[in-house]
């Protein structure tokens, strides 16, 4: 029996997913949540094998929620011997979203346009410890890997931007960085916005990983 927890902020969509999964004799839905925060609060008690995760939700998004789940960073995680696999189930197919979800530790990525049978098979596969990618997603990743790579100059960060990003990589919050560098929190935010723009990212985690890819951070 595969135990599934459904995370989606749209009530009608979530109800449809739950209804579909519950038609399968070997799948049981053990919980549902409308946000990443709510999911993390309920996860330890639900003890799912698979978390079916939407990506774009108010508050804590699916990528960050996935990262915390796969790292065991949620209340009561110490009571769960083996953390659940995360199967992203979303409408978004752009490269950045796919890579961010996979880097966060997702075990699979399916799109909501997929046939019901593909979703059911994906849930079972992730519950069994396998990786699942929708054919369209797999094709995108293969195409990306095969793209000829032209030498591109790394973005240039100022010494202060690099210093702040290095502290972000060490887990410091904006207030902590401000206190450590004796600058205003608003100044930290401004520097980070410049970093995001230069690295062409939209969040702190991706900024750190992109900086590592460029060799800006070790």
HELIX and SHEET records of a PDB file:
HELIX    1   1 UNK A   11  UNK A   21  1                                  11    
HELIX    2   2 UNK A   36  UNK A   46  1                                  11    
HELIX    3   3 UNK A   62  UNK A   70  1                                   9    
HELIX    4   4 UNK A   77  UNK A   79  5                                   3    
HELIX    5   5 UNK A   95  UNK A  103  1                                   9    
HELIX    6   6 UNK A  116  UNK A  127  1                                  12    
HELIX    7   7 UNK A  135  UNK A  146  1                                  12    
HELIX    8   8 UNK A  159  UNK A  169  1                                  11    
HELIX    9   9 UNK A  174  UNK A  181  1                                   8    
HELIX   10  10 UNK A  185  UNK A  199  1                                  15    
HELIX   11  11 UNK A  204  UNK A  214  1                                  11    
SHEET    1   A 6 UNK A  27  UNK A  33  0                                        
SHEET    2   A 6 UNK A   2  UNK A   7  1                                        
SHEET    3   A 6 UNK A  50  UNK A  53  1                                        
SHEET    4   A 6 UNK A  85  UNK A  90  1                                        
SHEET    5   A 6 UNK A 108  UNK A 111  1                                        
SHEET    6   A 6 UNK A 132  UNK A 133  1                                        
END                                                                             
